[in-house]
Each structure stands twice: as C-alpha cells, then as structure tokens.
C-alpha cells in the first residue's frame, strides 16, 4: 500500500507573495517588506525608552503627535548591535494584531530600494528543522545573483504586545 503526500502548490503560493517590496539591510543581509505595509521612512531620531520591555524594544517616538513603539530588528533577530550611522533609519510599518491595526517603527541599518518581484523570483522558505521558526518569512527573493529574505512583518512583530509599549496612547 502506498501513500502520497500532497505537496504545496509553489507556483500558486509564490504568486500570492509577488509584488513590490521595500528592501533594507541589516549587517550584510538584505530583507524585503511588502510595500503596502510601509507607511513612511524617517531618519533615526531620539527614542524614549520604556522600562521593563524586551531588549529588542528600543522605546517610543512621537511622530507628528502620535506615539509609536520602535523595535530594533537587529536585536529581534539576535544579531550583534551596530552603531547608528547617517544611513540608519526607522521604517514605519502598519501591522495587524488581533484584528487591530498598529503603527510601529523598525530600526534598520539602511534602506536599499523598492523592487517589483515576480512570482518566478520567489522561492519557498527553506526548511531548517523543527527547532527553527521560519513562520515570519514569506519567501526568498532571487534578484539577479543576490538573495533577499522577504518578511511577513505582522509575524515578525507578533510577539510584541504593542499595547504594552505605548499604553493607551496608541
């Protein structure tokens, strides 16, 4: 008796993820965010720390009267810290948690470019074993000779309780 396992339809899967991505760098790696999740890009500014938050939460900033939490993606991804440079910036993203929309800033080393990635340029996320969580990765973009990790920013920030960071001001 033979059994067959249905394989995911990779063509259909990647076609759902194609589109425009804002690419940015952390260390020597490049990542991409769906452009529809990006509200704006701002220069690095003073961040007010909030006590008793996870180390990857830098604090909050006042962006035109709205207090938004700021997450350090390097720390969130367990990368070594880096000095703030002229290219360091905050990407303001719109995420969804528990059916509610939140505005959050993410600190990145630099913004690279906006790319239009076709379905044929997106590979499924490789499997690294059951001990490695890759749920936050939409796929791997192959652009020429380079590779860019495409992020699902909702899932990257899923473990961050945004209400806890900025309280009732959000």
LOVOTOR-626724 format. One record per atom (N, C-alpha, C, CB): residue number from 1; atom name; x negated, y, z. Coordinates in pm, whole numbers, padded with zeros to 5 digits. Each point is the difference from the previous one (the first is absolute). Glycine has a CB too. Layout:
// LOVOTOR-626724
[NUM "CA" [X Y Z]]
...
This chain:
// LOVOTOR-626724
[1 "N" [-00084 -00118 00000]]
[1 "CA" [00084 00118 00000]]
[1 "C" [-00088 00124 00000]]
[1 "CB" [00183 -00124 00121]]
[2 "N" [-00159 00212 -00213]]
[2 "CA" [-00082 00121 -00006]]
[2 "C" [00085 00119 00042]]
[2 "CB" [-00143 -00099 -00184]]
[3 "N" [00075 00192 00244]]
[3 "CA" [00068 00124 00039]]
[3 "C" [-00069 00115 -00072]]
[3 "CB" [00066 -00094 00228]]
[4 "N" [00009 00193 -00260]]
[4 "CA" [-00057 00117 -00064]]
[4 "C" [00025 00121 00088]]
[4 "CB" [00034 -00099 -00230]]
[5 "N" [-00129 00187 00229]]
[5 "CA" [00013 00123 00076]]
[5 "C" [00017 00114 -00099]]
[5 "CB" [-00141 -00090 00191]]
[6 "N" [00242 00170 -00169]]
[6 "CA" [00023 00114 -00089]]
[6 "C" [-00107 00105 00025]]
[6 "CB" [00249 -00045 -00003]]
[7 "N" [-00313 00085 -00103]]
[7 "CA" [-00100 00106 00009]]
[7 "C" [00069 00134 -00020]]
[7 "CB" [-00182 -00154 -00084]]
[8 "N" [00134 00258 00152]]
[8 "CA" [00062 00131 -00020]]
[8 "C" [-00020 00047 -00143]]
[8 "CB" [-00038 00056 00242]]
[9 "N" [00134 00017 -00292]]
[9 "CA" [-00009 00055 -00135]]
[9 "C" [-00086 00125 00008]]
[9 "CB" [00229 -00093 -00067]]
[10 "N" [-00359 00074 00039]]
[10 "CA" [-00095 00110 00015]]
[10 "C" [00029 00115 -00094]]
[10 "CB" [-00169 -00164 00073]]
[11 "N" [00215 00135 -00193]]
[11 "CA" [00029 00108 -00095]]
[11 "C" [00113 00088 00053]]
[11 "CB" [-00075 -00146 -00191]]
[12 "N" [00180 00083 00241]]
[12 "CA" [00112 00078 00053]]
[12 "C" [-00044 00074 00126]]
[12 "CB" [00165 -00167 -00095]]
[13 "N" [-00246 00098 00179]]
[13 "CA" [-00045 00059 00124]]
[13 "C" [-00084 00125 -00025]]
[13 "CB" [00004 -00228 00106]]
[14 "N" [-00101 00220 -00197]]
[14 "CA" [-00086 00115 -00025]]
[14 "C" [00074 00112 -00073]]
[14 "CB" [-00196 -00154 -00006]]
[15 "N" [00298 00118 -00072]]
[15 "CA" [00073 00104 -00071]]
[15 "C" [00077 00088 00097]]
[15 "CB" [00018 -00149 -00200]]
[16 "N" [00016 00096 00315]]
[16 "CA" [00069 00080 00101]]
[16 "C" [-00096 00100 00064]]
[16 "CB" [00157 -00191 00042]]
[17 "N" [-00288 00164 -00049]]
[17 "CA" [-00098 00084 00067]]
[17 "C" [-00071 00095 -00095]]
[17 "CB" [-00030 -00180 00165]]
[18 "N" [00052 00170 -00293]]
[18 "CA" [-00072 00088 -00092]]
[18 "C" [00052 00143 00014]]
[18 "CB" [-00036 -00192 -00160]]
[19 "N" [-00044 00285 00116]]
[19 "CA" [00040 00140 00006]]
[19 "C" [-00117 00088 00037]]
[19 "CB" [00230 -00069 00063]]
[20 "N" [-00199 00187 -00012]]
[20 "CA" [-00104 00098 00034]]
[20 "C" [-00044 -00018 00145]]
[20 "CB" [00096 00162 -00168]]
[21 "N" [-00227 -00158 00186]]
[21 "CA" [-00061 -00016 00132]]
[21 "C" [-00100 00112 00023]]
[21 "CB" [00031 -00250 -00010]]
[22 "N" [-00029 00306 00131]]
[22 "CA" [-00103 00093 00042]]
[22 "C" [-00112 -00086 00058]]
[22 "CB" [00166 00191 00047]]
[23 "N" [-00287 -00177 -00101]]
[23 "CA" [-00111 -00080 00051]]
[23 "C" [-00086 00087 00091]]
[23 "CB" [00001 -00145 -00207]]
[24 "N" [-00057 00079 00308]]
[24 "CA" [-00084 00069 00098]]
[24 "C" [-00109 -00095 00046]]
[24 "CB" [00192 00146 00074]]
[25 "N" [-00295 -00089 -00013]]
[25 "CA" [-00114 -00080 00045]]
[25 "C" [-00008 -00004 00152]]
[25 "CB" [-00122 00059 -00209]]
[26 "N" [00083 -00176 00257]]
[26 "CA" [-00041 -00022 00138]]
[26 "C" [-00132 -00075 -00011]]
[26 "CB" [00242 -00005 00097]]
[27 "N" [-00349 00065 -00050]]
[27 "CA" [-00133 -00057 -00017]]
[27 "C" [-00026 -00014 -00150]]
[27 "CB" [00013 -00124 00224]]
[28 "N" [-00050 00007 -00272]]
[28 "CA" [-00026 -00018 -00143]]
[28 "C" [00116 -00066 -00073]]
[28 "CB" [-00242 -00017 00053]]
[29 "N" [00351 -00005 00016]]
[29 "CA" [00115 -00069 -00059]]
[29 "C" [00107 00101 -00041]]
[29 "CB" [-00047 -00203 00141]]
[30 "N" [00120 00167 -00247]]
[30 "CA" [00110 00086 -00045]]
[30 "C" [00133 -00072 00021]]
[30 "CB" [-00150 00111 -00170]]
[31 "N" [00248 -00033 00209]]
[31 "CA" [00134 -00048 00029]]
[31 "C" [00099 00082 -00080]]
[31 "CB" [-00068 -00076 00231]]
[32 "N" [00189 00023 -00246]]
[32 "CA" [00104 00073 -00069]]
[32 "C" [00129 00000 00079]]
[32 "CB" [-00106 -00058 -00216]]
[33 "N" [00177 00171 00211]]
[33 "CA" [00132 00015 00061]]
[33 "C" [00099 00033 -00110]]
[33 "CB" [-00098 00077 00222]]
[34 "N" [00217 -00133 -00213]]
[34 "CA" [00103 00036 -00097]]
[34 "C" [00021 00151 00007]]
[34 "CB" [00112 -00228 00020]]
[35 "N" [-00118 00295 -00134]]
[35 "CA" [00007 00146 -00003]]
[35 "C" [00134 00050 00057]]
[35 "CB" [-00152 00001 -00201]]
[36 "N" [00257 -00081 00189]]
[36 "CA" [00130 00042 00053]]
[36 "C" [00002 00009 00152]]
[36 "CB" [00106 -00104 -00199]]
[37 "N" [-00204 00043 00265]]
[37 "CA" [-00010 00006 00146]]
[37 "C" [-00079 00122 00047]]
[37 "CB" [00015 -00249 00007]]
[38 "N" [-00086 00314 -00099]]
[38 "CA" [-00087 00112 00035]]
[38 "C" [00078 00130 -00006]]
[38 "CB" [-00201 -00123 -00088]]
[39 "N" [00200 00197 00199]]
[39 "CA" [00066 00131 00004]]
[39 "C" [-00096 00110 -00042]]
[39 "CB" [00150 -00081 00182]]
[40 "N" [-00272 00077 -00128]]
[40 "CA" [-00100 00100 -00034]]
[40 "C" [-00136 -00043 00053]]
[40 "CB" [00175 00181 00003]]
[41 "N" [-00277 -00110 -00047]]
[41 "CA" [-00137 -00022 00046]]
[41 "C" [-00047 00131 00060]]
[41 "CB" [-00048 -00180 -00177]]
[42 "N" [-00002 00173 00301]]
[42 "CA" [-00047 00122 00066]]
[42 "C" [-00145 -00020 00044]]
[42 "CB" [00236 00057 00077]]
[43 "N" [-00307 00053 -00062]]
[43 "CA" [-00135 -00008 00052]]
[43 "C" [00002 -00044 00145]]
[43 "CB" [-00074 00179 -00159]]
[44 "N" [-00040 -00230 00204]]
[44 "CA" [-00010 -00042 00138]]
[44 "C" [00017 00121 00091]]
[44 "CB" [-00152 -00192 -00063]]
[45 "N" [00228 00176 00169]]
[45 "CA" [00026 00110 00093]]
[45 "C" [-00014 -00050 00142]]
[45 "CB" [00155 00110 -00165]]
[46 "N" [-00152 -00018 00260]]
[46 "CA" [-00006 -00040 00140]]
[46 "C" [00121 -00087 00034]]
[46 "CB" [-00125 00212 00058]]
[47 "N" [00097 -00321 00011]]
[47 "CA" [00105 -00095 00038]]
[47 "C" [00009 00001 00153]]
[47 "CB" [-00040 -00146 -00208]]
[48 "N" [00160 00164 00259]]
[48 "CA" [00023 -00001 00144]]
[48 "C" [00016 -00144 00047]]
[48 "CB" [00109 00228 -00010]]
[49 "N" [-00195 -00270 00101]]
[49 "CA" [00009 -00138 00048]]
[49 "C" [00118 -00015 00095]]
[49 "CB" [-00250 -00027 -00025]]
[50 "N" [00303 -00094 00028]]
[50 "CA" [00111 -00034 00089]]
[50 "C" [-00048 -00118 00084]]
[50 "CB" [00182 00083 -00166]]
[51 "N" [-00175 -00073 00299]]
[51 "CA" [-00056 -00106 00085]]
[51 "C" [00075 -00133 -00014]]
[51 "CB" [-00073 00177 00159]]
[52 "N" [00000 -00284 -00127]]
[52 "CA" [00052 -00136 00011]]
[52 "C" [00056 -00057 -00131]]
[52 "CB" [00050 00053 00235]]
[53 "N" [-00112 -00015 -00345]]
[53 "CA" [00040 -00056 -00129]]
[53 "C" [-00111 -00092 -00050]]
[53 "CB" [00141 00204 -00054]]
[54 "N" [-00110 -00292 -00040]]
[54 "CA" [-00104 -00086 -00055]]
[54 "C" [-00114 00083 -00060]]
[54 "CB" [00173 -00177 -00047]]
[55 "N" [-00292 00119 00042]]
[55 "CA" [-00119 00074 -00046]]
[55 "C" [00013 00050 -00143]]
[55 "CB" [-00136 -00137 00155]]
[56 "N" [00214 00071 -00238]]
[56 "CA" [00013 00042 -00140]]
[56 "C" [00094 00120 -00017]]
[56 "CB" [-00045 -00235 -00067]]
[57 "N" [00114 00274 00172]]
[57 "CA" [00086 00119 -00007]]
[57 "C" [-00083 00120 00044]]
[57 "CB" [00212 -00136 00047]]
[58 "N" [-00241 00225 -00143]]
[58 "CA" [-00083 00117 00030]]
[58 "C" [00075 00101 00085]]
[58 "CB" [-00123 -00036 -00214]]
[59 "N" [00257 00044 00195]]
[59 "CA" [00082 00096 00073]]
[59 "C" [00106 00057 -00091]]
[59 "CB" [-00193 00055 00150]]
[60 "N" [00220 00075 -00133]]
[60 "CA" [00104 00065 -00080]]
[60 "C" [-00053 00133 -00054]]
[60 "CB" [00182 -00110 00139]]
[61 "N" [-00119 00155 -00249]]
[61 "CA" [-00028 00132 -00055]]
[61 "C" [00133 00071 -00020]]
[61 "CB" [-00213 -00079 -00115]]
[62 "N" [00205 00212 00115]]
[62 "CA" [00117 00082 -00028]]
[62 "C" [-00009 00040 -00147]]
[62 "CB" [00017 00086 00242]]
[63 "N" [00066 -00145 -00324]]
[63 "CA" [-00001 00027 -00143]]
[63 "C" [00123 00085 -00033]]
[63 "CB" [-00124 -00217 -00051]]
[64 "N" [00101 00346 00038]]
[64 "CA" [00107 00095 -00030]]
[64 "C" [00121 -00018 00093]]
[64 "CB" [-00077 00003 -00241]]
[65 "N" [00049 -00012 00369]]
[65 "CA" [00107 -00008 00099]]
[65 "C" [00048 -00140 00031]]
[65 "CB" [00066 00219 -00077]]
[66 "N" [-00116 -00320 00006]]
[66 "CA" [00039 -00138 00027]]
[66 "C" [-00119 -00074 00060]]
[66 "CB" [00169 00003 -00191]]
[67 "N" [-00149 -00065 00307]]
[67 "CA" [-00105 -00076 00065]]
[67 "C" [-00001 -00139 -00063]]
[67 "CB" [00022 00131 00218]]
[68 "N" [-00140 -00169 -00273]]
[68 "CA" [-00010 -00133 -00062]]
[68 "C" [-00116 -00076 00061]]
[68 "CB" [00098 00088 -00216]]
[69 "N" [-00082 -00218 00236]]
[69 "CA" [-00109 -00083 00051]]
[69 "C" [-00105 -00020 -00109]]
[69 "CB" [00158 -00116 00160]]
[70 "N" [-00283 00097 -00116]]
[70 "CA" [-00109 -00022 -00093]]
[70 "C" [-00073 -00129 00039]]
[70 "CB" [-00026 00250 -00039]]
[71 "N" [00013 -00338 -00060]]
[71 "CA" [-00062 -00131 00019]]
[71 "C" [-00136 -00001 -00071]]
[71 "CB" [00227 -00113 00017]]
[72 "N" [-00329 00063 00049]]
[72 "CA" [-00132 -00016 -00061]]
[72 "C" [-00004 -00139 -00064]]
[72 "CB" [-00113 00157 00171]]
[73 "N" [00119 -00162 -00304]]
[73 "CA" [00003 -00130 -00068]]
[73 "C" [-00128 -00078 00019]]
[73 "CB" [00154 00097 -00168]]
[74 "N" [-00267 -00029 00181]]
[74 "CA" [-00126 -00072 00024]]
[74 "C" [00012 -00082 00128]]
[74 "CB" [-00132 00181 -00118]]
[75 "N" [00178 -00119 00225]]
[75 "CA" [00013 -00069 00128]]
[75 "C" [00108 -00107 -00008]]
[75 "CB" [-00075 00206 00121]]
[76 "N" [00187 -00176 -00187]]
[76 "CA" [00109 -00097 -00015]]
[76 "C" [-00049 -00125 -00072]]
[76 "CB" [00167 00189 -00005]]
[77 "N" [-00255 -00171 -00094]]
[77 "CA" [-00054 -00112 -00077]]
[77 "C" [-00128 -00056 00062]]
[77 "CB" [00101 00099 -00205]]
[78 "N" [-00133 -00058 00327]]
[78 "CA" [-00118 -00050 00074]]
[78 "C" [-00130 00025 -00075]]
[78 "CB" [00145 -00173 00103]]
[79 "N" [-00154 00291 -00164]]
[79 "CA" [-00122 00042 -00069]]
[79 "C" [-00079 00090 00094]]
[79 "CB" [00111 -00017 -00228]]
[80 "N" [-00242 00031 00205]]
[80 "CA" [-00079 00090 00086]]
[80 "C" [00043 00145 -00021]]
[80 "CB" [-00194 -00160 -00007]]
[81 "N" [00184 00242 00111]]
[81 "CA" [00039 00141 -00014]]
[81 "C" [-00094 00073 -00096]]
[81 "CB" [00094 -00004 00234]]
[82 "N" [-00046 00116 -00286]]
[82 "CA" [-00081 00083 -00089]]
[82 "C" [00016 00146 00040]]
[82 "CB" [00024 -00168 -00189]]
[83 "N" [-00124 00247 00158]]
[83 "CA" [00008 00143 00026]]
[83 "C" [00101 00064 -00094]]
[83 "CB" [-00240 00002 00079]]
[84 "N" [00303 00104 -00033]]
[84 "CA" [00091 00077 -00084]]
[84 "C" [-00086 00082 -00096]]
[84 "CB" [00181 00011 00183]]
[85 "N" [-00146 -00016 -00312]]
[85 "CA" [-00073 00075 -00102]]
[85 "C" [00097 00096 -00069]]
[85 "CB" [-00164 -00192 -00035]]
[86 "N" [00113 00264 -00063]]
[86 "CA" [00086 00089 -00078]]
[86 "C" [00106 -00079 -00079]]
[86 "CB" [-00190 00163 -00017]]
[87 "N" [00162 -00290 -00011]]
[87 "CA" [00093 -00081 -00077]]
[87 "C" [00102 -00074 00086]]
[87 "CB" [-00178 -00024 -00170]]
[88 "N" [00155 00018 00301]]
[88 "CA" [00095 -00065 00090]]
[88 "C" [00132 00074 -00007]]
[88 "CB" [-00186 -00079 00153]]
[89 "N" [00295 00005 -00165]]
[89 "CA" [00130 00066 -00007]]
[89 "C" [00108 -00086 00065]]
[89 "CB" [-00071 00117 -00209]]
[90 "N" [00187 -00060 00218]]
[90 "CA" [00116 -00068 00056]]
[90 "C" [00103 -00013 -00111]]
[90 "CB" [-00043 00091 00235]]
[91 "N" [00082 -00215 -00261]]
[91 "CA" [00108 -00025 -00095]]
[91 "C" [00128 -00010 00082]]
[91 "CB" [-00154 -00121 -00169]]
[92 "N" [00249 00207 00139]]
[92 "CA" [00128 -00002 00071]]
[92 "C" [00092 -00093 -00078]]
[92 "CB" [-00029 00238 00090]]
[93 "N" [00074 -00345 -00020]]
[93 "CA" [00082 -00102 -00065]]
[93 "C" [00136 -00008 00067]]
[93 "CB" [-00206 -00128 -00062]]
[94 "N" [00301 00078 -00014]]
[94 "CA" [00135 -00025 00050]]
[94 "C" [00015 -00150 00014]]
[94 "CB" [00096 00210 -00110]]
[95 "N" [-00070 -00254 00232]]
[95 "CA" [00015 -00143 00026]]
[95 "C" [00139 -00029 00055]]
[95 "CB" [-00247 -00020 00043]]
[96 "N" [00282 -00105 -00044]]
[96 "CA" [00129 -00043 00053]]
[96 "C" [-00024 -00102 00111]]
[96 "CB" [00114 00041 -00223]]
[97 "N" [-00056 -00013 00339]]
[97 "CA" [-00003 -00091 00113]]
[97 "C" [00141 -00011 00055]]
[97 "CB" [-00241 00058 00056]]
[98 "N" [00289 -00179 -00040]]
[98 "CA" [00134 -00023 00057]]
[98 "C" [00105 00084 -00070]]
[98 "CB" [-00105 -00054 00219]]
[99 "N" [00102 00055 -00352]]
[99 "CA" [00096 00072 -00084]]
[99 "C" [-00004 00151 00017]]
[99 "CB" [00143 -00200 00013]]
[100 "N" [-00249 00252 00047]]
[100 "CA" [-00014 00144 00017]]
[100 "C" [-00128 00045 -00070]]
[100 "CB" [00126 -00005 00221]]
[101 "N" [-00122 00123 -00282]]
[101 "CA" [-00114 00054 -00071]]
[101 "C" [-00085 00086 00093]]
[101 "CB" [00131 -00003 -00215]]
[102 "N" [-00263 -00015 00208]]
[102 "CA" [-00094 00074 00083]]
[102 "C" [-00107 00062 -00089]]
[102 "CB" [00042 -00153 00196]]
[103 "N" [-00095 00265 -00153]]
[103 "CA" [-00112 00064 -00066]]
[103 "C" [-00122 -00023 00087]]
[103 "CB" [00148 00177 -00111]]
[104 "N" [-00255 -00228 00051]]
[104 "CA" [-00122 -00034 00073]]
[104 "C" [-00121 00044 -00083]]
[104 "CB" [00115 -00197 00114]]
[105 "N" [-00220 00239 -00047]]
[105 "CA" [-00124 00033 -00067]]
[105 "C" [-00099 -00114 00015]]
[105 "CB" [00040 00244 00039]]
[106 "N" [-00114 -00274 -00145]]
[106 "CA" [-00105 -00100 00009]]
[106 "C" [-00133 00065 -00041]]
[106 "CB" [00165 -00190 -00049]]
[107 "N" [-00266 00173 00132]]
[107 "CA" [-00131 00058 -00028]]
[107 "C" [-00077 -00095 -00091]]
[107 "CB" [-00002 00122 00223]]
[108 "N" [-00051 -00068 -00333]]
[108 "CA" [-00080 -00077 -00095]]
[108 "C" [-00131 00075 -00027]]
[108 "CB" [00209 -00102 -00106]]
[109 "N" [-00309 00030 00057]]
[109 "CA" [-00130 00062 -00029]]
[109 "C" [00010 00098 -00116]]
[109 "CB" [-00114 -00205 00084]]
[110 "N" [00187 00166 -00188]]
[110 "CA" [00018 00088 -00115]]
[110 "C" [00114 -00053 -00086]]
[110 "CB" [-00245 00064 00003]]
[111 "N" [00306 00027 -00078]]
[111 "CA" [00102 -00038 -00098]]
[111 "C" [-00069 -00011 -00134]]
[111 "CB" [00189 00115 00129]]
[112 "N" [-00157 -00218 -00206]]
[112 "CA" [-00068 -00023 -00128]]
[112 "C" [00081 00052 -00117]]
[112 "CB" [-00108 -00201 00099]]
[113 "N" [00220 00135 -00131]]
[113 "CA" [00079 00038 -00117]]
[113 "C" [00137 -00066 00006]]
[113 "CB" [-00211 00027 -00136]]
[114 "N" [00298 00014 00045]]
[114 "CA" [00129 -00067 -00018]]
[114 "C" [-00014 -00091 -00122]]
[114 "CB" [00133 00196 00104]]
[115 "N" [-00101 -00323 -00086]]
[115 "CA" [-00009 -00098 -00108]]
[115 "C" [00137 -00055 -00033]]
[115 "CB" [-00233 -00058 00071]]
[116 "N" [00256 00034 -00199]]
[116 "CA" [00120 -00070 -00044]]
[116 "C" [-00042 -00144 -00024]]
[116 "CB" [00105 00210 -00107]]
[117 "N" [-00066 -00299 00196]]
[117 "CA" [-00045 -00139 -00005]]
[117 "C" [00111 -00086 -00060]]
[117 "CB" [-00150 00034 00202]]
[118 "N" [00116 -00105 -00309]]
[118 "CA" [00097 -00084 -00070]]
[118 "C" [00010 -00137 00068]]
[118 "CB" [-00050 00120 -00218]]
[119 "N" [00158 -00195 00191]]
[119 "CA" [00016 -00132 00062]]
[119 "C" [-00118 -00094 -00028]]
[119 "CB" [00245 00030 -00022]]
[120 "N" [-00304 -00021 -00095]]
[120 "CA" [-00111 -00088 -00034]]
[120 "C" [-00128 00032 00076]]
[120 "CB" [00101 -00024 -00222]]
[121 "N" [-00106 00140 00287]]
[121 "CA" [-00119 00039 00076]]
[121 "C" [00013 -00031 00149]]
[121 "CB" [-00038 00179 -00168]]
[122 "N" [00147 -00244 00207]]
[122 "CA" [00023 -00029 00142]]
[122 "C" [-00002 -00151 00021]]
[122 "CB" [00135 00211 00027]]
[123 "N" [-00222 -00252 00065]]
[123 "CA" [-00009 -00141 00040]]
[123 "C" [00067 -00017 00135]]
[123 "CB" [-00216 -00032 -00130]]
[124 "N" [00266 -00087 00153]]
[124 "CA" [00058 -00031 00130]]
[124 "C" [-00111 00004 00106]]
[124 "CB" [00181 -00143 -00107]]
[125 "N" [-00144 00174 00230]]
[125 "CA" [-00094 00005 00111]]
[125 "C" [-00060 -00139 00021]]
[125 "CB" [00129 00189 00107]]
[126 "N" [-00262 -00198 -00102]]
[126 "CA" [-00062 -00130 00024]]
[126 "C" [00036 -00052 00139]]
[126 "CB" [-00189 00061 -00154]]
[127 "N" [00188 -00191 00169]]
[127 "CA" [00025 -00062 00129]]
[127 "C" [-00132 -00018 00073]]
[127 "CB" [00206 -00118 -00089]]
[128 "N" [-00213 00165 00213]]
[128 "CA" [-00122 -00011 00079]]
[128 "C" [00017 -00096 00117]]
[128 "CB" [-00059 00234 -00067]]
[129 "N" [00168 -00309 00070]]
[129 "CA" [00026 -00091 00110]]
[129 "C" [00107 00056 00091]]
[129 "CB" [-00234 -00085 -00013]]
[130 "N" [00284 00000 00099]]
[130 "CA" [00112 00038 00087]]
[130 "C" [-00039 00099 00109]]
[130 "CB" [00098 -00222 -00046]]
[131 "N" [-00227 00234 00075]]
[131 "CA" [-00043 00092 00106]]
[131 "C" [-00011 00145 -00048]]
[131 "CB" [-00122 -00189 00103]]
[132 "N" [00133 00211 -00233]]
[132 "CA" [-00017 00134 -00055]]
[132 "C" [00133 00052 -00052]]
[132 "CB" [-00239 -00051 -00061]]
[133 "N" [00284 00163 00118]]
[133 "CA" [00127 00060 -00042]]
[133 "C" [-00025 00092 -00119]]
[133 "CB" [00091 -00014 00237]]
[134 "N" [-00030 -00019 -00349]]
[134 "CA" [-00012 00084 -00120]]
[134 "C" [00136 00053 -00044]]
[134 "CB" [-00201 -00133 -00071]]
[135 "N" [00300 00128 00160]]
[135 "CA" [00136 00045 -00034]]
[135 "C" [00005 00146 -00043]]
[135 "CB" [00087 -00167 00161]]
[136 "N" [-00183 00247 -00116]]
[136 "CA" [-00001 00143 -00029]]
[136 "C" [-00061 00031 -00137]]
[136 "CB" [-00015 00044 00245]]
[137 "N" [-00032 -00146 -00316]]
[137 "CA" [-00060 00020 -00132]]
[137 "C" [00102 -00036 -00107]]
[137 "CB" [-00231 -00050 00090]]
[138 "N" [00262 00147 -00177]]
[138 "CA" [00094 -00025 -00110]]
[138 "C" [-00063 -00087 -00108]]
[138 "CB" [00110 00219 00047]]
[139 "N" [-00238 -00199 -00069]]
[139 "CA" [-00070 -00074 -00103]]
[139 "C" [-00138 00061 -00020]]
[139 "CB" [00217 -00061 -00112]]
[140 "N" [-00288 00008 00014]]
[140 "CA" [-00133 00048 -00033]]
[140 "C" [00003 00058 -00140]]
[140 "CB" [-00109 -00172 00152]]
[141 "N" [00076 00300 -00163]]
[141 "CA" [-00002 00066 -00130]]
[141 "C" [-00137 -00018 -00065]]
[141 "CB" [00171 00166 00078]]
[142 "N" [-00171 -00214 -00202]]
[142 "CA" [-00124 -00016 -00076]]
[142 "C" [-00003 00111 -00105]]
[142 "CB" [-00007 -00254 00037]]
[143 "N" [-00075 00353 -00012]]
[143 "CA" [-00009 00116 -00089]]
[143 "C" [-00141 00000 -00059]]
[143 "CB" [00172 00135 00136]]
[144 "N" [-00182 -00174 -00262]]
[144 "CA" [-00132 -00014 -00061]]
[144 "C" [-00081 -00103 00077]]
[144 "CB" [00006 00239 -00080]]
[145 "N" [-00123 -00199 00125]]
[145 "CA" [-00085 -00090 00079]]
[145 "C" [00021 00014 00151]]
[145 "CB" [-00167 00011 -00183]]
[146 "N" [00253 00082 00224]]
[146 "CA" [00019 00023 00143]]
[146 "C" [00127 -00069 00050]]
[146 "CB" [-00120 00219 -00021]]
[147 "N" [00123 -00237 00152]]
[147 "CA" [00112 -00064 00067]]
[147 "C" [00051 00096 00107]]
[147 "CB" [-00091 -00234 -00044]]
[148 "N" [00222 00251 00050]]
[148 "CA" [00060 00087 00100]]
[148 "C" [00107 -00079 00076]]
[148 "CB" [-00046 00207 -00142]]
[149 "N" [00042 -00200 00273]]
[149 "CA" [00099 -00066 00083]]
[149 "C" [00123 00088 00008]]
[149 "CB" [-00180 -00119 00134]]
[150 "N" [00293 00068 -00180]]
[150 "CA" [00125 00077 -00001]]
[150 "C" [00074 -00028 00130]]
[150 "CB" [00014 -00008 -00253]]
[151 "N" [00013 00113 00328]]
[151 "CA" [00057 -00013 00135]]
[151 "C" [00150 00025 00002]]
[151 "CB" [-00218 00070 00093]]
[152 "N" [00286 -00145 -00008]]
[152 "CA" [00139 00028 00034]]
[152 "C" [-00007 00082 00128]]
[152 "CB" [00094 -00216 -00110]]
[153 "N" [-00088 00348 00098]]
[153 "CA" [-00024 00088 00115]]
[153 "C" [00103 -00021 00110]]
[153 "CB" [-00102 00166 -00155]]
[154 "N" [00223 -00207 00120]]
[154 "CA" [00100 -00031 00104]]
[154 "C" [-00052 -00111 00090]]
[154 "CB" [00188 00071 -00153]]
[155 "N" [-00246 -00174 00093]]
[155 "CA" [-00051 -00114 00079]]
[155 "C" [-00131 00033 00070]]
[155 "CB" [00113 -00156 -00159]]
[156 "N" [-00197 00241 00098]]
[156 "CA" [-00124 00041 00066]]
[156 "C" [00034 00070 00132]]
[156 "CB" [-00118 00025 -00223]]
[157 "N" [00219 00059 00219]]
[157 "CA" [00036 00079 00118]]
[157 "C" [00111 -00064 00084]]
[157 "CB" [-00067 00202 -00126]]
[158 "N" [00107 -00322 00091]]
[158 "CA" [00111 -00066 00068]]
[158 "C" [-00025 -00017 00149]]
[158 "CB" [00050 -00118 -00212]]
[159 "N" [-00173 00092 00252]]
[159 "CA" [-00028 -00022 00142]]
[159 "C" [-00011 00131 00079]]
[159 "CB" [-00117 -00210 -00063]]
[160 "N" [00125 00322 -00007]]
[160 "CA" [-00010 00130 00066]]
[160 "C" [00141 00046 00036]]
[160 "CB" [-00212 00058 -00128]]
[161 "N" [00238 -00040 00256]]
[161 "CA" [00130 00053 00041]]
[161 "C" [-00007 00151 -00010]]
[161 "CB" [00046 -00198 00155]]
[162 "N" [-00003 00251 -00267]]
[162 "CA" [-00012 00143 -00028]]
[162 "C" [00076 00084 00102]]
[162 "CB" [-00027 -00052 -00243]]
[163 "N" [00140 00002 00291]]
[163 "CA" [00077 00076 00100]]
[163 "C" [-00081 00020 00127]]
[163 "CB" [00214 -00092 -00094]]
[164 "N" [-00296 -00007 00129]]
[164 "CA" [-00082 00009 00122]]
[164 "C" [-00107 00108 -00013]]
[164 "CB" [00041 -00243 00042]]
[165 "N" [-00091 00264 -00163]]
[165 "CA" [-00111 00092 -00020]]
[165 "C" [00042 00145 00018]]
[165 "CB" [-00102 -00164 -00155]]
[166 "N" [00209 00205 00089]]
[166 "CA" [00037 00141 00003]]
[166 "C" [00128 00026 00077]]
[166 "CB" [-00113 00026 -00217]]
[167 "N" [00167 -00127 00279]]
[167 "CA" [00117 00018 00085]]
[167 "C" [00122 00048 -00077]]
[167 "CB" [-00152 00049 00188]]
[168 "N" [00232 00034 -00125]]
[168 "CA" [00126 00046 -00058]]
[168 "C" [-00020 00104 -00109]]
[168 "CB" [00108 -00048 00216]]
[169 "N" [-00232 00090 -00240]]
[169 "CA" [-00023 00103 -00099]]
[169 "C" [00010 -00052 -00142]]
[169 "CB" [-00145 00114 00162]]
[170 "N" [00146 -00246 -00179]]
[170 "CA" [00010 -00057 -00136]]
[170 "C" [00142 -00018 -00042]]
[170 "CB" [-00214 -00114 00034]]
